[in-house]
Amino acid sequence: MLYLPIYTNGKKSKSSLLFLYFSKEGSEFSISKNKELLGSTNKNIIKQILYHSLHEFLSEWKENIDNQNNQERVFTRILVENRRVIKFHEKRNRDFAIDIVDEINTLSNKHYTLTEEALNKIVAYEGKLIKIKDYIVDAISIIPGFSNKKSIYPIEDYHLLLDHSQEKELEDEIEIRYPDVYIFLDDLENAAKKAKEAELSIISKNISPYLKKAKKPPAITLAIQNKADKIIWLMRRYKGRWPLSLKNFTPLQNILQGEHDIMSQVN
């Protein structure tokens, strides 16, 4: 008789008693006609052999079950994390696209709207976030001829000419966190370059006409003040990315007073 623990899902749940019966001839051990084979001494030896053999088998079985359970837990964690990342990616793309369209509506006094099919296409896009704005602007440029009587301009999925060759590029952490500010600083820097090329001083009045997202001079200063914390964070993270506006544009310099590590970029 042997006592055996029984495991369920890798945990001991109950125990069993195993009764072993042997023929008198001992044929189970390939030895027959030996009357002393199943005497007390040999029985104890056989018991120990069987016990340790079965115990080793059960231990290996339990270890395999534990490993399998661990692998399943790791797989589940990876699956949950992947789903979380996918949901974050989809929500980020969707929210960013809607914000861009809202801003365009405010500036143009028109009513553009993304259809559900267009949103689904944007949600599935795996390229850089800042590219979505370009695709929406390009789509809007071909929409006016399709407007309806209510002056609602739907942006359909087929208006969005997404460049899938750029998908799955590694994105910067900042482009995910502060895409609107990142784009604004890029726009500001490009406008400053154009003003300089036109031999104009880099002030709000002169760079305003060159901004992709049109703003009146007071609005530029106000936007910088409202985004000050994010701009400072971006400037520190992306040292040297916006040198011309950093060196010459006073509203930007005003919010960076005391930020010596950033201002040292222009020295």
C-alpha positions as CSV (number, residue, x, y, z in Angstrom):
1,M,0.0,0.0,0.0
2,L,1.3,3.4,-1.0
3,Y,0.2,6.9,0.0
4,L,0.1,9.3,-3.0
5,P,-0.7,13.0,-3.1
6,I,-3.0,14.1,-5.9
7,Y,-2.5,17.6,-7.5
8,T,-5.1,19.6,-9.3
9,N,-3.9,22.7,-11.3
10,G,-0.5,22.4,-9.7
11,K,-1.9,22.4,-6.1
12,K,-2.3,19.5,-3.7
13,S,-6.0,18.8,-3.5
14,K,-6.3,15.4,-2.0
15,S,-4.5,12.1,-1.5
16,S,-4.9,8.5,-2.6
17,L,-3.9,5.2,-1.3
18,L,-2.5,2.8,-3.9
19,F,-2.7,-0.9,-3.2
20,L,-0.3,-3.1,-5.1
21,Y,-0.9,-6.9,-5.5
22,F,1.8,-9.3,-6.7
23,S,1.4,-12.9,-7.8
24,K,3.0,-15.5,-5.6
25,E,5.4,-16.5,-8.3
26,G,6.8,-13.0,-8.5
27,S,6.5,-13.0,-12.3
28,E,6.1,-9.1,-12.2
29,F,9.9,-9.1,-11.6
30,S,10.8,-11.7,-14.1
31,I,11.7,-14.1,-11.3
32,S,9.5,-17.1,-10.7
33,K,9.4,-20.1,-8.4
34,N,11.1,-18.3,-5.7
35,K,9.2,-18.7,-2.5
36,E,11.2,-16.1,-0.6
37,L,10.7,-13.4,-3.2
38,L,7.7,-11.8,-1.5
39,G,8.9,-12.2,2.0
40,S,8.8,-9.2,4.3
41,T,12.3,-8.0,3.5
42,N,11.8,-8.1,-0.3
43,K,8.3,-6.6,0.1
44,N,9.9,-3.6,1.8
45,I,12.5,-3.3,-0.9
46,I,9.9,-3.4,-3.6
47,K,7.8,-0.9,-1.7
48,Q,10.7,1.6,-1.5
49,I,11.5,1.1,-5.2
50,L,7.9,1.7,-6.3
51,Y,7.4,4.6,-3.9
52,H,10.5,6.5,-5.0
53,S,9.8,5.8,-8.7
54,L,6.2,7.0,-8.4
55,H,7.2,10.0,-6.3
56,E,9.8,11.0,-8.9
57,F,7.2,10.6,-11.6
58,L,4.7,12.7,-9.7
59,S,7.2,15.4,-8.9
60,E,8.2,15.7,-12.6
61,W,4.5,15.8,-13.5
62,K,3.8,18.5,-10.9
63,E,6.8,20.5,-12.2
64,N,5.6,20.3,-15.7
65,I,2.1,21.4,-14.6
66,D,3.6,24.4,-12.7
67,N,5.7,25.3,-15.7
68,Q,2.7,25.1,-18.0
69,N,0.7,27.3,-15.6
70,N,3.6,29.8,-15.4
71,Q,3.7,29.9,-19.2
72,E,0.0,30.5,-19.4
73,R,0.2,33.3,-16.8
74,V,3.0,35.0,-18.8
75,F,1.1,34.6,-22.0
76,T,-2.0,36.0,-20.4
77,R,0.0,39.0,-19.1
78,I,1.5,39.6,-22.5
79,L,-2.0,39.3,-24.1
80,V,-3.5,41.8,-21.7
81,E,-0.6,44.2,-22.2
82,N,-0.9,44.0,-26.0
83,R,-4.6,44.7,-25.8
84,R,-4.0,47.7,-23.5
85,V,-1.4,49.0,-26.0
86,I,-3.7,48.5,-28.9
87,K,-6.6,50.3,-27.1
88,F,-4.3,53.1,-26.2
89,H,-3.0,53.4,-29.8
90,E,-6.5,53.3,-31.2
91,K,-7.9,56.0,-28.7
92,R,-4.8,58.2,-29.3
93,N,-5.2,58.1,-33.1
94,R,-9.0,58.7,-32.9
95,D,-8.8,61.6,-30.4
96,F,-5.9,63.3,-32.2
97,A,-7.8,63.1,-35.6
98,I,-11.0,64.6,-34.1
99,D,-9.0,67.4,-32.4
100,I,-7.3,68.3,-35.7
101,V,-10.7,68.4,-37.5
102,D,-12.2,70.6,-34.7
103,E,-9.3,73.0,-35.0
104,I,-9.6,73.2,-38.8
105,N,-13.4,73.8,-38.4
106,T,-12.7,76.7,-36.0
107,L,-10.2,78.3,-38.4
108,S,-12.2,77.8,-41.6
109,N,-15.7,78.4,-40.3
110,K,-16.7,75.2,-42.1
111,H,-18.0,71.9,-40.7
112,Y,-15.8,69.0,-41.6
113,T,-16.5,65.7,-40.0
114,L,-14.9,62.3,-40.1
115,T,-17.1,59.4,-41.1
116,E,-17.0,56.3,-39.0
117,E,-15.2,54.5,-41.9
118,A,-12.6,57.3,-42.0
119,L,-12.1,57.1,-38.2
120,N,-11.7,53.3,-38.4
121,K,-9.0,53.8,-41.1
122,I,-7.2,56.3,-38.9
123,V,-7.5,54.1,-35.8
124,A,-5.9,51.2,-37.6
125,Y,-3.0,53.4,-38.9
126,E,0.3,52.4,-37.3
127,G,2.6,55.1,-38.6
128,K,3.7,58.3,-36.8
129,L,1.0,60.2,-35.1
130,I,2.0,63.6,-36.6
131,K,1.5,62.2,-40.1
132,I,-2.3,62.0,-39.4
133,K,-2.6,65.7,-39.5
134,D,-1.0,65.8,-43.0
135,Y,-3.4,63.1,-44.3
136,I,-6.4,65.0,-43.0
137,V,-5.3,68.3,-44.4
138,D,-4.6,66.6,-47.8
139,A,-8.1,64.9,-47.6
140,I,-9.8,68.3,-47.0
141,S,-8.1,69.8,-50.0
142,I,-10.2,67.5,-52.3
143,I,-13.5,67.6,-50.4
144,P,-15.3,70.9,-51.2
145,G,-16.7,69.6,-54.5
146,F,-18.5,66.9,-52.5
147,S,-20.2,69.1,-49.9
148,N,-24.0,68.8,-49.3
149,K,-26.7,71.5,-48.9
150,K,-26.2,71.7,-45.2
151,S,-22.6,72.7,-45.7
152,I,-21.3,69.6,-43.9
153,Y,-18.2,68.3,-45.4
154,P,-17.7,64.6,-44.7
155,I,-14.2,63.2,-44.8
156,E,-14.6,59.7,-46.2
157,D,-12.1,56.9,-45.8
158,Y,-11.2,57.0,-49.5
159,H,-10.2,60.7,-49.0
160,L,-7.4,59.6,-46.6
161,L,-4.4,58.5,-48.7
162,L,-2.4,56.9,-45.9
163,D,1.2,56.0,-46.6
164,H,1.5,52.5,-45.2
165,S,5.1,52.3,-46.2
166,Q,5.8,54.5,-43.1
167,E,3.9,52.3,-40.7
168,K,5.3,50.6,-37.6
169,E,8.1,53.1,-37.2
170,L,9.2,53.6,-33.7
171,E,7.6,56.7,-32.3
172,D,9.1,59.1,-29.9
173,E,7.6,59.2,-26.5
174,I,7.0,62.9,-26.8
175,E,5.0,62.6,-30.0
176,I,2.6,60.4,-28.1
177,R,2.3,62.6,-25.1
178,Y,2.3,66.1,-26.6
179,P,1.6,65.8,-30.3
180,D,-0.2,69.1,-30.6
181,V,2.6,71.1,-28.9
182,Y,5.3,69.2,-30.8
183,I,3.6,70.1,-34.1
184,F,3.1,73.7,-33.0
185,L,6.8,74.1,-32.3
186,D,7.7,72.6,-35.6
187,D,5.3,75.0,-37.3
188,L,6.8,77.9,-35.4
189,E,10.3,77.0,-36.3
190,N,9.5,76.6,-40.0
191,A,7.7,79.9,-40.0
192,A,10.7,81.5,-38.4
193,K,13.0,80.1,-41.1
194,K,10.7,81.5,-43.8
195,A,10.6,84.9,-42.2
196,K,14.4,84.9,-42.0
197,E,14.7,83.9,-45.7
198,A,12.4,86.9,-46.5
199,E,14.9,89.1,-44.5
200,L,12.2,89.8,-41.9
201,S,12.8,90.0,-38.1
202,I,11.4,87.0,-36.2
203,I,8.4,88.5,-34.5
204,S,4.8,87.4,-34.3
205,K,3.6,89.8,-37.0
206,N,6.2,88.5,-39.5
207,I,5.9,84.7,-38.8
208,S,2.1,84.6,-38.5
209,P,1.5,84.5,-42.3
210,Y,3.9,81.5,-42.6
211,L,2.2,79.3,-40.0
212,K,0.4,76.3,-41.5
213,K,-2.1,76.7,-38.7
214,A,-2.9,80.3,-39.0
215,K,-2.9,82.5,-35.9
216,K,-3.0,86.2,-35.3
217,P,0.1,87.6,-33.5
218,P,-1.6,87.9,-30.1
219,A,-2.9,84.3,-30.4
220,I,0.7,83.1,-31.0
221,T,1.9,84.6,-27.7
222,L,-1.2,83.3,-25.9
223,A,-0.7,79.8,-27.3
224,I,2.9,79.8,-26.0
225,Q,1.9,80.9,-22.6
226,N,-0.9,78.3,-22.3
227,K,1.4,75.5,-23.4
228,A,4.4,76.7,-21.4
229,D,4.9,73.6,-19.2
230,K,4.7,71.3,-22.2
231,I,7.0,73.5,-24.3
232,I,9.6,73.5,-21.6
233,W,9.4,69.8,-21.3
234,L,9.8,69.3,-25.0
235,M,12.6,71.8,-25.3
236,R,14.5,69.9,-22.6
237,R,13.8,66.6,-24.2
238,Y,14.5,67.7,-27.8
239,K,17.6,69.9,-27.4
240,G,18.5,71.7,-30.5
241,R,15.4,70.9,-32.5
242,W,14.0,74.5,-32.6
243,P,17.1,76.7,-32.5
244,L,16.0,79.6,-34.6
245,S,12.8,80.3,-32.8
246,L,14.5,79.6,-29.4
247,K,17.2,82.1,-30.2
248,N,15.1,84.9,-31.8
249,F,11.5,84.7,-30.8
250,T,10.8,86.7,-27.7
251,P,7.4,85.1,-26.6
252,L,9.2,81.8,-26.5
253,Q,12.2,83.2,-24.6
254,N,9.9,84.8,-22.0
255,I,8.6,81.4,-20.8
256,L,12.1,80.0,-20.7
257,Q,13.6,82.6,-18.3
258,G,15.4,80.7,-15.6
259,E,15.6,77.5,-17.7
260,H,19.3,77.8,-18.1
261,D,19.9,74.3,-19.4
262,I,17.6,75.1,-22.3
263,M,18.7,78.6,-23.0
264,S,22.3,77.4,-23.1
265,Q,21.5,75.8,-26.4
266,V,21.6,79.1,-28.1
267,N,24.9,80.3,-26.7
